[in-house]
Amino acid sequence: MKADNFINKEGWPQNEGVEPRDNAGALSNPAASESGKDDSERKAERLLEEIVSRENLNLAYKRVKANGGSHGVDGMTTEELLPYLKQHGAALRQSILEGVYTPQAVRRVEIPKPDGGTRQLGIPTVVDRLIQQATAQTLNSVFDKCFSANSYGFRPGKSAHMAIKAARSHIEAGGRWVVDLDLEKFFDHVNHDKLMSLVARKVTDKRVLKLIRKYLESGVLMKGIKVNNEEGTPQGGPLSPLLANIMLDELDKELESRGHKFCRYADDCNIYVASMKAGARVMEGITRYIENDLKLKVNRKKSAVDRPIRRKFLGFSFYITKGKARNFVHFKSIQRFKEKVREITSGSNGRGMEWRRDKLTRLITGWVNYFRIADMKYNARELDGWIRRRIRMCYWKQWKKIRTKRDKLVRLGLDTSKAREYANIRRGAWNIAGSIVLKQTLTNECLEKLGFPSLSKRLSLAVEL
């Protein structure tokens, strides 16, 4: 049995879809002439059936499985999801339709933020991730078509690169100052009543509204104790990005009504204005709107009116040359990249060189793919030299014994006397890694043959958008 067809085969009624057939006659729709409702109204009232249709759930399963991720409070992994659904899928689907399904609390996880501090994530169970994903897929078709064109985060057909290109256009059009808004712990402070009222504008199926409310109020497991959450939408579940866009679409519409040029990616919003004075006025007015109308908080310490070259948007900063806006990698993004390289090449992680090579390859490939639209040739050359030195340091530490160091250097082409001399040097590994001897033995070409990637070469192969 193929995993992507599990709902058709086992654990789920084979003939149940958006329109249940013979064995679900009680759920069938009355004819339009009998109900006085057209097809669109009936479909809107039966949105839950669409969410739990076999096609939608199969697609949701594929995405949850592909995304992987950590387990929730019940310890179930994505690998264990399919066997569970084979046995309990039909009962799970029925409990959702009857409105008696209760989501489990999310598992609290803290991850470090690039600019310091930590970000709190709420990891739902894999079963809840499946249901949330199925719900998000269906609701996305309802809401996304009404979202602002200036919203780029977590939307089909939109990307961070598109947001950066739009920001460049706004700067070239005269927006030489930016109002950089930082929403304080946005995902933790979303007002449930305000959010549900916005969802209810387009979702008339009260069962779906009830299910979403349950997820908002499912609580967080902290040190074995369940803590109820009266506000916020835990960041980490598939439904959270869509709910964030529904909430912040109100901000988009307000900015559009005021005639502002802006780009928003999730809770990261930049507004482009012609002067600092205009920026100060916009900052004051929009802050008042966000806090009074949306019941959210603006972080005044991190928000600012400044030149785009001094601010960070999605990891980039901007500058003007010959009337054209260009962007470069913000120094904090480079710092974060170097931190990840240090973790991979740390001598204390007990990993082998093959593991380091594979990790570095994935990191560098992803980093180049994202930042390729920036002016970063100089950064790439500088980072390449530093990364190679880290790799040489790892090899030197791995060799450990004097005899091993001597033999390795000889095999790499160094004469025996010189190899013996260097093998006995008692300087630190980082110092030796920068020496001319290791550069002439563990050459750049040698490291490439061993499979270690060159950031500069990856960048030259990437197609600039």
C-alpha positions as CSV (number, residue, x, y, z in Angstrom):
1,M,0.0,0.0,0.0
2,K,1.4,3.4,-0.9
3,A,1.6,5.9,1.9
4,D,0.2,8.8,-0.1
5,N,-3.1,6.8,-0.6
6,F,-3.6,5.6,2.9
7,I,-7.0,7.2,3.3
8,N,-8.4,5.4,0.2
9,K,-7.2,2.0,1.4
10,E,-7.3,1.4,5.1
11,G,-8.5,3.2,8.2
12,W,-10.9,5.6,6.4
13,P,-14.2,5.0,4.6
14,Q,-13.2,4.6,1.0
15,N,-16.2,6.4,-0.5
16,E,-16.2,9.4,1.8
17,G,-15.1,12.7,0.3
18,V,-16.4,16.2,0.1
19,E,-19.8,14.7,-0.7
20,P,-20.3,11.5,1.4
21,R,-22.2,8.9,-0.4
22,D,-24.5,6.0,0.6
23,N,-23.2,5.3,4.1
24,A,-23.3,8.9,5.1
25,G,-26.7,9.9,3.9
26,A,-27.4,11.9,7.0
27,L,-24.7,14.3,6.0
28,S,-25.9,14.8,2.4
29,N,-27.0,18.3,1.2
30,P,-30.7,19.1,0.5
31,A,-31.5,20.2,-3.0
32,A,-31.3,24.0,-3.7
33,S,-35.0,24.1,-4.3
34,E,-35.7,22.6,-0.8
35,S,-33.2,24.7,1.2
36,G,-33.4,27.9,-0.7
37,K,-29.6,28.1,-0.8
38,D,-27.3,28.0,-3.8
39,D,-24.2,25.8,-4.1
40,S,-21.8,28.3,-2.8
41,E,-23.8,28.8,0.4
42,R,-24.1,25.1,1.0
43,K,-20.4,24.5,0.3
44,A,-19.6,27.3,2.8
45,E,-21.7,25.6,5.5
46,R,-20.1,22.2,4.8
47,L,-16.5,23.4,5.0
48,L,-15.6,20.8,7.6
49,E,-16.5,18.0,5.2
50,E,-14.1,19.5,2.7
51,I,-11.4,19.7,5.3
52,V,-11.7,16.0,6.2
53,S,-12.2,14.8,2.6
54,R,-9.9,12.0,1.7
55,E,-8.2,14.0,-1.1
56,N,-7.4,16.9,1.3
57,L,-6.3,14.6,4.1
58,N,-4.0,12.7,1.8
59,L,-2.4,15.9,0.7
60,A,-2.0,17.1,4.3
61,Y,-0.4,13.8,5.2
62,K,2.1,14.1,2.4
63,R,3.1,17.6,3.6
64,V,3.3,16.7,7.3
65,K,5.5,13.6,6.4
66,A,7.7,15.7,4.1
67,N,8.2,18.4,6.7
68,G,9.2,16.0,9.4
69,G,9.9,17.8,12.6
70,S,9.9,16.9,16.2
71,H,7.3,14.9,18.1
72,G,4.6,16.5,20.2
73,V,3.5,15.8,23.8
74,D,2.5,12.3,23.0
75,G,5.9,11.3,21.6
76,M,4.5,10.1,18.3
77,T,6.8,10.7,15.3
78,T,5.9,11.3,11.7
79,E,7.1,7.7,10.9
80,E,4.4,6.4,13.3
81,L,1.6,8.6,11.9
82,L,0.6,6.2,9.0
83,P,0.2,3.1,11.2
84,Y,-1.8,5.1,13.7
85,L,-4.1,6.4,10.9
86,K,-4.7,2.9,9.5
87,Q,-6.0,1.9,12.9
88,H,-7.7,5.0,14.1
89,G,-8.3,7.2,11.0
90,A,-12.0,6.6,10.6
91,A,-12.8,7.2,14.3
92,L,-10.6,10.4,14.2
93,R,-12.4,11.7,11.2
94,Q,-15.8,11.0,12.7
95,S,-14.9,12.7,16.0
96,I,-13.9,15.8,14.0
97,L,-17.2,15.8,12.1
98,E,-19.2,15.4,15.3
99,G,-17.3,18.2,17.0
100,V,-16.0,16.1,19.9
101,Y,-12.4,16.0,18.9
102,T,-10.1,17.7,21.4
103,P,-6.6,18.8,20.3
104,Q,-3.7,18.0,22.7
105,A,-1.6,20.7,24.3
106,V,1.5,21.8,22.3
107,R,5.0,21.0,23.5
108,R,7.0,24.2,24.3
109,V,10.4,24.5,22.6
110,E,12.7,27.5,22.8
111,I,15.1,28.3,20.0
112,P,17.7,31.1,19.9
113,K,17.0,34.2,17.9
114,P,19.6,35.6,15.5
115,D,19.6,38.9,17.4
116,G,19.7,37.4,20.9
117,G,17.0,36.0,23.2
118,T,14.8,33.0,22.4
119,R,11.7,32.4,20.3
120,Q,9.1,30.1,21.8
121,L,7.7,27.5,19.5
122,G,4.7,25.3,20.2
123,I,5.1,21.8,18.7
124,P,1.7,20.1,18.1
125,T,1.4,16.3,18.0
126,V,1.7,14.9,14.5
127,V,-2.0,14.0,14.5
128,D,-2.8,17.7,15.3
129,R,-0.3,18.8,12.6
130,L,-2.2,16.7,10.1
131,I,-5.6,18.2,11.1
132,Q,-4.1,21.7,11.2
133,Q,-2.5,21.2,7.8
134,A,-5.8,20.0,6.3
135,T,-7.6,22.9,7.8
136,A,-5.0,25.4,6.5
137,Q,-5.2,24.0,3.0
138,T,-8.9,24.5,2.8
139,L,-9.1,27.8,4.5
140,N,-6.3,29.1,2.3
141,S,-8.5,28.8,-0.7
142,V,-11.1,30.9,1.1
143,F,-8.8,33.7,2.4
144,D,-5.7,34.0,0.2
145,K,-7.5,35.5,-2.8
146,C,-8.6,38.4,-0.6
147,F,-5.2,39.1,1.0
148,S,-3.1,42.2,0.1
149,A,-0.7,42.0,-2.8
150,N,1.8,43.5,-0.4
151,S,1.8,40.4,1.8
152,Y,4.4,37.9,0.9
153,G,4.8,35.5,3.8
154,F,3.5,31.9,3.9
155,R,1.3,32.3,0.8
156,P,1.2,30.2,-2.4
157,G,3.0,32.0,-5.3
158,K,4.7,34.4,-2.9
159,S,8.2,34.4,-1.5
160,A,10.8,36.4,0.5
161,H,12.6,37.2,-2.8
162,M,9.5,38.8,-4.2
163,A,9.2,41.0,-1.0
164,I,12.8,42.1,-1.4
165,K,12.3,43.0,-5.1
166,A,9.1,45.0,-4.1
167,A,11.1,46.8,-1.4
168,R,13.7,47.8,-4.0
169,S,10.9,49.2,-6.2
170,H,9.5,51.3,-3.3
171,I,12.9,52.7,-2.5
172,E,13.6,53.6,-6.2
173,A,10.2,55.3,-6.3
174,G,11.3,57.7,-3.6
175,G,10.9,55.7,-0.4
176,R,14.3,56.6,0.9
177,W,13.3,56.2,4.6
178,V,11.8,53.1,6.1
179,V,9.4,52.7,9.0
180,D,10.6,49.4,10.4
181,L,7.8,48.0,12.6
182,D,8.6,45.2,15.1
183,L,5.6,43.5,16.7
184,E,6.4,42.4,20.2
185,K,6.1,38.6,20.5
186,F,3.3,38.7,17.9
187,F,2.4,35.0,18.0
188,D,2.1,35.2,21.8
189,H,-0.2,38.2,21.9
190,V,-2.8,37.6,19.2
191,N,-6.3,38.3,20.7
192,H,-8.4,35.2,20.3
193,D,-11.7,37.0,20.1
194,K,-10.4,39.6,17.6
195,L,-8.9,36.8,15.5
196,M,-12.0,34.6,15.5
197,S,-14.2,37.5,14.5
198,L,-12.0,38.0,11.5
199,V,-12.2,34.3,10.6
200,A,-15.9,34.3,11.0
201,R,-16.3,37.0,8.3
202,K,-15.6,34.4,5.6
203,V,-16.2,31.0,7.5
204,T,-19.8,30.4,8.2
205,D,-19.4,26.7,9.1
206,K,-19.6,27.0,12.9
207,R,-18.0,23.6,13.3
208,V,-14.9,24.9,11.7
209,L,-14.9,28.0,13.9
210,K,-15.2,25.7,16.9
211,L,-12.3,23.6,15.8
212,I,-10.0,26.6,15.3
213,R,-11.0,28.0,18.7
214,K,-10.0,24.6,20.2
215,Y,-6.6,24.9,18.7
216,L,-6.1,28.4,19.9
217,E,-7.1,27.3,23.4
218,S,-5.4,23.9,23.4
219,G,-2.8,25.0,25.9
220,V,1.0,24.5,26.3
221,L,2.8,21.7,28.2
222,M,5.6,23.3,30.3
223,K,7.6,21.0,32.6
224,G,4.9,18.5,32.6
225,I,2.2,21.0,33.5
226,K,-0.5,22.1,31.1
227,V,-0.8,25.9,30.9
228,N,-3.9,27.4,29.3
229,N,-3.3,30.1,26.8
230,E,-5.9,33.0,26.8
231,E,-4.1,34.8,23.9
232,G,-1.7,34.0,21.1
233,T,-1.4,31.3,18.4
234,P,1.5,29.1,19.1
235,Q,4.2,29.4,16.4
236,G,5.1,26.0,15.1
237,G,1.8,24.5,13.8
238,P,0.7,24.5,10.2
239,L,-2.4,26.6,10.9
240,S,-0.5,29.4,12.7
241,P,0.9,31.2,9.6
242,L,-2.5,31.5,8.0
243,L,-4.1,32.8,11.2
244,A,-1.3,35.4,11.4
245,N,-2.0,36.5,7.8
246,I,-5.7,36.8,8.6
247,M,-5.0,38.9,11.6
248,L,-2.4,41.1,9.9
249,D,-4.4,41.5,6.7
250,E,-6.3,44.2,8.7
251,L,-3.0,46.0,9.0
252,D,-2.4,45.7,5.3
253,K,-5.8,47.1,4.5
254,E,-5.3,50.0,6.8
255,L,-1.9,50.8,5.3
256,E,-3.4,50.6,1.8
257,S,-6.3,52.9,2.8
258,R,-3.7,55.5,3.9
259,G,-1.9,55.2,0.6
260,H,1.4,53.8,2.0
261,K,4.0,51.8,0.1
262,F,4.9,48.8,2.2
263,C,6.0,45.1,2.2
264,R,5.0,42.6,4.9
265,Y,6.3,39.1,5.4
266,A,4.4,37.5,8.3
267,D,4.9,39.9,11.3
268,D,7.9,41.7,9.6
269,C,6.6,44.9,8.1
270,N,8.4,47.8,6.4
271,I,6.7,51.0,5.2
272,Y,8.6,53.3,2.8
273,V,8.3,57.0,3.0
274,A,10.0,60.1,1.5
275,S,11.3,61.8,4.7
276,M,12.1,61.2,8.3
277,K,9.4,63.6,9.3
278,A,6.8,61.6,7.3
279,G,8.2,58.4,8.8
280,A,7.8,59.7,12.4
281,R,4.2,60.6,11.6
282,V,3.5,57.2,10.1
283,M,5.1,55.4,13.0
284,E,3.0,57.2,15.5
285,G,-0.3,56.7,13.6
286,I,0.2,53.0,12.7
287,T,1.4,52.2,16.2
288,R,-1.8,53.6,17.6
289,Y,-3.8,51.6,15.2
290,I,-2.0,48.3,15.9
291,E,-2.3,48.7,19.7
292,N,-5.9,50.1,19.8
293,D,-7.6,48.3,17.0
294,L,-5.6,45.0,16.6
295,K,-4.9,44.7,20.3
296,L,-1.2,43.9,19.5
297,K,2.0,45.5,20.9
298,V,4.7,47.4,19.0
299,N,8.2,46.9,20.3
300,R,9.3,50.5,20.5
301,K,12.9,49.6,21.2
302,K,13.3,47.6,18.1
303,S,11.0,49.6,15.8
304,A,12.6,52.7,14.1
305,V,12.5,55.2,11.3
306,D,15.8,55.1,9.5
307,R,17.6,54.7,6.2
308,P,17.1,51.3,4.6
309,I,20.9,50.7,4.6
310,R,20.9,50.7,8.4
311,R,17.9,48.4,8.9
312,K,17.4,44.7,8.3
313,F,14.4,43.2,6.3
314,L,14.3,39.4,5.9
315,G,18.1,39.3,6.4
316,F,18.9,42.0,3.8
317,S,19.8,45.7,3.8
318,F,19.4,48.2,0.9
319,Y,21.4,50.9,-0.7
320,I,21.1,53.2,-3.7
321,T,23.6,53.4,-6.5
322,K,23.0,55.3,-9.8
323,G,19.3,55.7,-8.9
324,K,18.9,51.9,-8.5
325,A,18.2,50.1,-5.2
326,R,20.5,47.2,-4.4
327,N,20.7,44.9,-1.5
328,F,23.4,43.2,0.6
329,V,23.5,40.6,3.3
330,H,23.0,42.2,6.7
331,F,25.9,41.6,9.1
332,K,23.6,39.8,11.6
333,S,22.7,37.3,8.9
334,I,26.4,36.7,8.3
335,Q,27.0,36.3,12.0
336,R,24.2,33.7,12.3
337,F,25.6,31.8,9.3
338,K,29.0,31.7,11.0
339,E,27.5,30.5,14.2
340,K,26.0,27.6,12.3
341,V,29.4,26.8,10.7
342,R,31.1,26.9,14.1
343,E,28.5,24.4,15.4
344,I,29.2,22.0,12.5
345,T,33.0,22.4,12.7
346,S,33.2,22.3,16.5
347,G,35.8,19.8,17.8
348,S,33.5,19.0,20.7
349,N,30.6,17.6,18.8
350,G,32.2,14.3,18.3
351,R,31.2,14.1,14.6
352,G,33.3,12.8,11.7
353,M,34.3,14.7,8.6
354,E,31.7,13.1,6.4
355,W,29.0,14.3,8.6
356,R,30.5,17.8,8.6
357,R,30.9,17.8,4.8
358,D,27.2,16.9,4.4
359,K,26.0,19.4,6.9
360,L,28.1,22.2,5.4
361,T,26.9,21.3,1.9
362,R,23.3,21.7,2.9
363,L,23.9,24.9,4.9
364,I,25.9,26.6,2.1
365,T,23.5,25.5,-0.6
366,G,20.5,26.8,1.3
367,W,22.3,30.0,2.3
368,V,23.4,30.8,-1.3
369,N,19.9,30.0,-2.7
370,Y,18.4,32.5,-0.3
371,F,21.0,35.3,-0.5
372,R,21.9,35.0,-4.2
373,I,19.9,38.1,-5.0
374,A,22.2,40.2,-2.8
375,D,25.6,41.7,-3.6
376,M,27.7,39.2,-1.8
377,K,30.7,38.2,-3.9
378,Y,33.1,39.8,-1.4
379,N,31.3,38.2,1.5
380,A,31.5,34.8,-0.3
381,R,35.2,35.0,-0.8
382,E,35.8,36.1,2.8
383,L,33.6,33.3,4.2
384,D,35.2,30.7,1.9
385,G,38.6,31.4,3.4
386,W,37.3,31.3,6.9
387,I,35.3,28.0,6.3
388,R,38.3,26.3,4.8
389,R,40.4,27.3,7.8
390,R,37.7,25.7,10.1
391,I,37.8,22.5,8.0
392,R,41.6,22.3,8.2
393,M,41.4,22.8,11.9
394,C,39.0,19.9,12.1
395,Y,41.4,17.6,10.2
396,W,44.3,18.6,12.4
397,K,42.4,17.8,15.5
398,Q,41.2,14.6,14.1
399,W,44.7,13.4,13.3
400,K,45.6,13.8,17.0
401,K,48.8,11.7,17.3
402,I,52.2,13.1,16.1
403,R,52.8,10.1,13.9
404,T,49.4,10.4,12.3
405,K,50.0,14.1,11.6
406,R,53.4,13.4,10.0
407,D,52.1,10.5,7.8
408,K,49.1,12.6,6.7
409,L,51.2,15.6,5.7
410,V,53.6,13.3,3.8
411,R,50.8,11.7,1.9
412,L,49.6,15.2,1.0
413,G,53.0,16.0,-0.6
414,L,55.1,17.5,2.2
415,D,58.6,16.2,2.6
416,T,59.3,14.0,5.5
417,S,61.5,16.3,7.5
418,K,59.1,19.2,7.2
419,A,56.2,17.0,8.0
420,R,58.0,15.7,11.2
421,E,58.7,19.3,12.2
422,Y,55.1,20.4,11.9
423,A,53.7,17.3,13.5
424,N,55.7,18.2,16.6
425,I,54.6,21.8,16.8
426,R,52.6,22.5,20.0
427,R,50.6,25.5,18.7
428,G,46.8,25.4,18.8
429,A,44.8,23.8,16.0
430,W,43.3,27.1,14.9
431,N,46.7,28.6,14.6
432,I,48.1,25.6,12.6
433,A,45.0,25.7,10.4
434,G,46.0,29.2,9.2
435,S,49.6,28.2,8.4
436,I,51.1,28.1,5.0
437,V,51.9,24.4,5.4
438,L,48.3,23.3,5.7
439,K,47.2,25.7,3.0
440,Q,49.8,24.0,0.7
441,T,48.8,20.4,1.7
442,L,45.1,20.6,2.4
443,T,44.7,23.0,-0.6
444,N,41.4,24.5,-1.8
445,E,41.4,22.0,-4.7
446,C,42.0,19.1,-2.3
447,L,39.1,20.1,0.0
448,E,36.8,20.4,-3.1
449,K,37.8,16.9,-4.2
450,L,37.0,15.7,-0.6
451,G,33.5,17.1,-1.3
452,F,33.6,20.3,0.7
453,P,31.7,23.0,-1.2
454,S,32.9,26.5,-2.2
455,L,30.4,29.2,-1.4
456,S,31.8,31.4,-4.2
457,K,31.4,28.7,-6.8
458,R,27.9,27.9,-5.6
459,L,27.1,31.6,-5.9
460,S,28.5,31.8,-9.4
461,L,26.2,28.9,-10.5
462,A,23.1,30.4,-8.9
463,V,20.9,32.3,-11.3
464,E,20.2,35.8,-10.0
465,L,16.6,36.7,-10.0
